[in-house]
């Protein structure tokens, strides 16, 4: 449906209660923990939430793609570039010392955030995608051979599928896919059957970006290790919503992105067990990752983590990531997850009453993602029209085409929640969705 259909703002939308109704009271009762979660005060940290879109208050429900950023994180960029902009690690002057201290301070904060054993296990990347590619090209190229098997799940984002496919085409190992059940939960019985002495690595997400399914990664790690295999966990959708303990999980590799944890784009993290990282070769060459360079004697490499951090990094972005994690910890990571669970429950109950709407992903363990299709309506039409009412959701295949095709669809609408969303926003989203569905059918 053309985008211009709603631009004349005809009378069905002109007098919408979406614009005039008072705040509605949710029928859900807050627990004592939720009662201390002051979402309205918290929202004041996010300047973008005060803006309007098409003359309507912004309701931002595209958090699985990118979360919004608090002012405390935004201020990092002005502070860095106006007070101590300098390259790190190589300078002896004051600005370089200050920049290096702030940069390495984030490494310490990430160590605590993931409960890693040592800060040297924390490698900064451009995001989860680059972190996975680092493992593929460094560990995978070194350790995989024809006849080996890598297990990935049907739930994976393309960034945890395509790199393995590219390397498999080059080397000749086999990729096997862990299926999902009808409710979107991983088929753990099938996983156990697929594991064998040929399995060298399991690559799986902690939380599905398309369905919100939370995978039992600790159990999966235990089963993989019993077969002598490693496990790589894509934590991009888990880190924003729950406490992550890589030691308790016994993860060999764990990755997440800054822009999904209230931080900036262009920065992410790879955690790896120390012995693995030390044995892996560098995957990019240049400054910072060397110890010595000689035309005659060749090159020797720096110790971890710097062996994997070639060139000038995204210094301001890394420092800002540290501030974002500080904001999450001060807010309370467990409290954020509890609040988002209430938002998801409320939204699921409400949209479940809409005739012809089908929710994809109803696993018992879910986090704040609501993915759905509507009979007789294309996801893109819904996304375009609901934006005219100030509601931002994501439509499309969510970089999970194999999963959506498995469920017989090419695209879904996806509403995803963050700490700053409110129950009233959920109510207004559902009301807007009902109006849009009435228009496109």
N, C-alpha and C positions, 0 to 999 in steps of 0.2 A: 504494500500500500504506500502511496507516495507520502513523503514527509509533510507536504504542504496541506494535507487534508485537514489538519487540525489548526493550521495557522490563522484562519479567519475567526477562530474562537467562537463557534456557534453556540446557541443558547444552552444545549445540553451540558456544556462545560462551563459556560459563563457563570451560572449560578450554582456551581458544584459545591456541596457541603465540604469538599476537600479544602476550600478556601475560607469558609465562614464558620464551620463548626468549632465549638470549644474543644479543649483537650478532653479526650475520652479516658475513662478509668478502666484499666484492664481488669477482667474478672479473675486473673491469676493473683494469688496472694504471695507477697514477698516473704522469703525466709529471713531470719535475723541477720544472716550474712549479707543477703541482698539489700536489706534495709540500710546497711552501712555503706552501700555502694552508691555514692552521690553522683548519678549520671549527669544531672543538670550542671553541677559545678564542673565536672570533668569536661563537659562539652565546651566550656569557656576557654579551654586550652587550644581549641581547633578553630582558627579564624575562618576557614572555608565554610564551616557549618552555618555561618551567619548570612551567607549569600542567598540570592534568589536565582532560580532558573526559569526562564519564560514567565517571570512575574510571580512564581510560586516559591515558597520556602523549599530549599534543597533537602531532599531525603536521600541520603547516599547509602545505597545497598549494594555496592560493587566492591566490597572489601576483600573478597577472595582474589580479585585481580590486583588491587593496590589499596592499601589503607590510607586514610588521611594522616596528616602530620601535625603534631602539636607545636605551638609557638616556641616552646623550649628547644625543639629540634631545629626549627627554621632559624632560630637565632644563632645557632652554631656557625652557619655559613658566613653571616655578617661578622661575627666575632673572629673567626679564623682569618678571613681575607682582609680584615681591617687592622688586626693586631699582631698576628704571628704567622703570616703566610710564608712558608719556607719548605724546602724539600727535607725529607726526614732521613735519619740514620747516617747521613754522610757529612753533615755540617758540624762545625765546632762553635758556631756563634749562638747567641741567646735564642733567636727566633727558631733556629733549627732544633735546638734542645727542647723548646717548648712544644713545637709541633710533634717531635718524636715522642715526647712524654704523653701527649694527648692521644696520639695514634696507638701507642703501645698500651695505654690505659684502657682503650676499648678492647684490646686483645684479652686483658685480664678480666674485663667485665663479661665478655663472651664466655670465657672459661667458667666463670661462676654461673652464668645463665644456663649453660649446658651441663654443669657439674663435670667438666672435663678434669682429667688428672693433672694436666700441665698446660700452661698457656702456649707452649710450643706446638701443641696439637691443633691450634686454631690457625687456619689459613684464610686470608682474605681474598675473595674473588669478586667478580662483577655480579654474582647472584647464584641462585641454585643451579641454573642451567650450566654456567661455567664450572661450578664445583663438580657436577656430575661428569662433565666432559674431561675435567682434570683426572678423575678416577679412571675413566674410560681409556684415555690416551697414555696415562702413566702406569697405573696398575694393570689395566686390561691388556695393553699392548705388550707388557712384559710377562704376564702370567697366564694368558689364555692361549690355547692351541687347538688345532682340529680335534674333534672328539669331545671337547669340553662343553659344558652346558651352563648357561646363565638363565636364571628364572626371573621373569618380571611378571607383573600382574596386569589383568585386564583394566585395572583402575588407573593405570599410569598416565601422567602428563606426557606429552610428546617428547619433552626434554629427557625423560627417562626411558624412552623407546628408541628414538632415532639415532642417538650416538652409539648405542649397542648394535643396531642394525648396520650402521656404517662400518663398524669394526668387524662385525661378523662376516660381512661381505668380503673384507680384506683378509681375515685370518682363517675363517672357516669353522668357527665354533657354532654351537646350536643355541638358539633362543627358544625357551619354552615359556608358555603363558599360563599363569595361575588364573583359573576362571573365577567368576563371581556368581553368587546365588541371586535368586530373583529379587531379593530386597536390597541388593547392592553390597552385601557383605562378602568378604573374601571367602572362597570355598576352602576351608582349612583342611578338609579331608583330601581334597585334590592336591593341595600343597604338599602334604605329607607323602602322597604317592609320587609326586614329581621329583622330590628330593632323592638324590642317589649319589653314589661315589663319583659320578661324572660332574655333579654340580660344583662349580667353583665359586659362584657368587649369586646371591639373591639381591635384586634391586627392586625396592618397593617403596611406595609412599607411606608416610605415617598417617596422613589424612588425605582423602580424595578431594581434589579441587572441584570436581564436577558433581559429586554426590554428597560430600561431607562425611563419608564413611571413615571411621577411625579403625585402623588395622591393629591387630594384636602383635605389635612389632617385637615386644620382648619375647613372647612365645615363638615367634618366627625366627628370631635370632638364635634362641636355644636349639631349635630343630635344625637350623642351618649349620650351626657349629658342631652338632652331633655327627653331621656328615662331612665335616672338615671344610665346609664352605664359609665364605665371608658374607656379610650383609651390609649393603649400602641403603640408607634410608633418606628419602626425600622428605625433609621436614618443613617444606615451605608453608604448608597449610596447618601444621601442628604448632609451630613455635609461637604464632600469634595468640593461641587460644588455651594453651595448657603448659604446665611445668614440664620441661624436658630434662631427663637425667640420662645422659648417654652411658654412664657407668651401670646404672640399674638395667637399662635396655641391653647392655653389652653390645652396642653398635660398633661395627668396625669403621664405618664412615657415616657421617650425618651432615646434611646440608640444609641451609635455609637462606632466605633473602631479606635484605633490609627493608625493602619497600612494602612488605606485608606485616612488619612488626612496628608500624608507625614511624619508620625511618625513611631515608632517602632511597631513590633508585640508584642503580649502578654499583651496588655493593652487596656482598653476601659472604657466607661463611662455609668453609668445609672443615669439619672435625674429622680427624682420623686417629686411630691408635698409633702410638709413637713408633713401634717396631715396623709397622706397615709403611708409614711415611718415610722413615729413615731408609728403608730398602727400595723405595720407589725412585725412579729417575726423574729429573726435572722435565716439564713438558713445554716450557717456554724458556728461551735464553735471552740474556741481556744484563742490564745492571741489577744490582742488589742480590741476585741469586748466585753470584760467583764468590769463590774464595780467592783464586788466582787464575789469571789468563796468560797464556804464553803461546807464541807461534811454534816454539820448539817442543815444549813439554805438554802442550794441551791445556785444558781447563779443569780446575777442581771447583767443587760447588760448596756453597754455604750450607750450614746446618739448617734443619727445619726450625721455623716455618719458612724462612727467607728463601730457601731453595725453590719454593713454589710461587714466589712473589716477584717476578721479574719486572723491572722498570719502575717508574714512579707510580705509586698506587693512587687511588681516589682518596686523598688524604682527608679532605673536609668531610667526605661522605662517610668514611670510617669513623671519624670522631663523632659525627652526627648519629651514626648507628649506636655508638655507646650511649649517647644521651637518650635515644629512643628506648633502649633496653632499661636505662635508669628510670624513665617515665613508666614503663610497664611494671617494673618491680615496685616502685612507689605506689602505683595504683593497686597492685596485687594481682599477680598472674592468675592465681586460682579464682579470685573474685571475678576477674574478667571472664573466665570460662564459665563460671556459674551464671553470670548475668546473660551472656550470649546464649546459654542453654535455655533460659527463660524466654528470651526473644524468639528462638527457634521453635520452642514448643507452642508459643502463642501464634506465631505465623503459620505453623503446620496445621493447627486446629482450624484456623480461620480460612486458609485457602482450600483446605480439604472439604469445605462445605460448598465450594463453587462448582456448579454443574459442568461436567465435561473437562474438568482439570485433573490431570494425573501427575502425582509426585513421583519422580524418579529418585530412588535411594531412600529406603525406609529401614535401614539396618538399625539394630538396637543401640549400637554405639555410633553416635553421630556428633559432629560439631556444627557450627553455625552456617550451614549452606542449605538452601532450599531450592531445588532444581525441579522444574515442572514443564509440562507441555499442556496445551489447551486444544481440545478437539475443534477443528474448523478455523483455527487461527494460527498464523505463522509467528514464530518467536520474534522475528525481526520487526514485524508490524507492531506487536505488543511493546517491544523495547522502544521503538521510535515514538509511539503515541504516549506511553506512560512518562517518557521524558518531558513531554509537553506539560505534564502535571507536576513537574519538579522532582520526579522519582528516577533515580539512576540505578538500573539493574544491568546485568550482563546477559547478552543473548548470543547464541552461536554454538560451536562445538567445544569450546573451552579447552582447546588443545588436548582433547581426549576423544578423537574420532573413533578409535576402535571400541571404546566403551559405549558411546552413544549408538553406534551401529549395532552393537550387541543387543541394545534395548529397542532397536527398530526405529530410531529417530536420527535426524541429521542435526538438529539443534534443539536446545532447551532455553527457557528463561531461567536465570539464576539470581536469586536474591541472597546476599551473604552479609553477615552481621559482624559488628565490631563493638568495642567497649562503649562508644559514644552513641550508639543507636538507642532509641527509646521504644517503649511499648506503644506510645501514641504514634510514632512513625510507622510501626508495623500496622496499626489500624488504618492509617491514612494510605499506606501502600496497598493494602487489601481493597480499600474502597476505590482507589484509583484503578486497580487491576480489574475490578468488576465493571467499572465504567468503560474501560478500554475494550474489554472482551465483548461488551454489548455493542460496541461500534464496529468491530471487525467481523463479527459473525453474520 
